[in-house]
Amino acid sequence: MSDMLADSHLLTWLIEQQLYICMVIIVLVFFEKKLLPSLGAKLSYCLWLILPAAMILNNLPLGFVAIESNEITRYLVSIKPPEFSLVELNYLPLVWGLGVLIIIFFGFFAKQQQQIASSLFPASSKGLPISLPEKLRLYHSDSVSSPLLLGVYTPKLVLPTNYQSVYSQTQLRMILEHEIYHFKRKDNLCNSVAIIFLSLFWFNPLIWVGYFSYRRVQEISCDSAVLKSKTKLQSIEYGKALLICAEQTSTKLCAYTHYGEKSTMLQRINNLKQNKSPKPLAQLTAIALTASLLSGIAVAHQGESHGFKQERVSPIVRIEPKYPVHAAEEGTEGSVVLVYDITPGGLVENVSIVTAQPQGIFDRQAKIALRQWKYDKSEGGAKRLLVQLDFAMGKDSEKAPDLLERIKVTQ
């Protein structure tokens, strides 16, 4: 049951992030589609850092201020006909978890990636037109049609076995510069984080749009770095090399760097043709806009954190306990007093039974239900709140006594 509740809390947290994630992705995709030449590929790629920044700002820990309450809240629990409940069936965590596993599998353990990894054989870098970084090892493979970096922590540079007959020396030099730039920037590690992020939020279509936009900008920024000091003729040769790569490539969900599907490749080639210099005014405007967006998220996060009033704490989501079957069959009524804490995020924790009458009949169902309650976010949360749940067979039942008058809560 604790695992089920943890999954429920995690899904609640994931859903709470959607507004800010969608806002950031819409802005970043707009930058890519409409303003990339004006902003410059390097800045457009760096701006993707605002997505994790927004997540951090929206989840900054708030100081916990203990608030003790001497008042008790009471709720009546009566017998109701069975209702269909996604919470009870726990389908949502199961579906979400299945989606996470599928995306993680295709991102890191897909058959094609395993085939590439098993087909590698070491190669010497002596004949290459450029020196490789000391920690970057060269491999050949019959299973790849274009150069790529394989691996996360220690990437390997993989070239097609027939690369010498496919690319000219000029083309090969620039392609290797492209991959070396990926290596130095640790793009494979960034791609792994992006896939994990995608797997957590796979149910949001905008996440997929953002993921592929991020990968496109990543490749375009490497192109820009490679061609920064190249001549027009060299740029043309590089464009031809991209066309060669595009002939046999397809879209893949993977952590390694690859040259992308044909539409992405054409977009990159079109970006090469434009060859526009970034506009400082556009760059400053984009930076100001993203800074304002992050500031707005931070302010909104703090605005949501209003303190609880000690005299009135009401749940925004209240799951009613099930009436135990054996108690209903015997016509047993009773009450349970529970003590619990509320986190700054509005979740219930540290639930325990203070007293119950009769003992051991309604305790379990009362605890299960209370753990699923949810409150508004607050600056400090609340500690040691009391609630009495009265289990009655019907509206005409005699009102249960206030058990709080007969107990003393130990601190």
HELIX and SHEET records of a PDB file:
HELIX    1   1 SER A    2  GLU A   16  1                                  15    
HELIX    2   2 GLN A   18  PHE A   30  1                                  13    
HELIX    3   3 PHE A   31  LEU A   35  3                                   5    
HELIX    4   4 LEU A   36  LEU A   39  1                                   4    
HELIX    5   5 ALA A   41  CYS A   46  1                                   6    
HELIX    6   6 LEU A   47  LEU A   49  5                                   3    
HELIX    7   7 ILE A   50  LEU A   57  1                                   8    
HELIX    8   8 LEU A   86  LEU A   89  1                                   4    
HELIX    9   9 TYR A   91  PHE A  108  1                                  18    
HELIX   10  10 LYS A  111  SER A  118  1                                   8    
HELIX   11  11 TYR A  163  VAL A  166  1                                   4    
HELIX   12  12 GLN A  169  ARG A  185  1                                  17    
HELIX   13  13 ASP A  187  LEU A  200  1                                  14    
HELIX   14  14 PRO A  205  VAL A  226  1                                  22    
HELIX   15  15 LYS A  232  ALA A  246  1                                  15    
HELIX   16  16 LYS A  262  GLN A  274  1                                  13    
HELIX   17  17 PRO A  280  GLU A  304  1                                  25    
HELIX   18  18 VAL A  325  GLU A  330  1                                   6    
HELIX   19  19 ASP A  363  LEU A  370  1                                   8    
HELIX   20  20 LEU A  403  ARG A  406  5                                   4    
SHEET    1   A 4 ILE A  72  SER A  78  0                                        
SHEET    2   A 4 ALA A 382  ALA A 392  1                                        
SHEET    3   A 4 GLY A 334  ILE A 342 -1                                        
SHEET    4   A 4 VAL A 348  GLN A 357 -1                                        
SHEET    1   B 4 PHE A 121  PRO A 122  0                                        
SHEET    2   B 4 ARG A 137  SER A 141 -1                                        
SHEET    3   B 4 LYS A 156  PRO A 160  1                                        
SHEET    4   B 4 LEU A 148  LEU A 150 -1                                        
END                                                                             
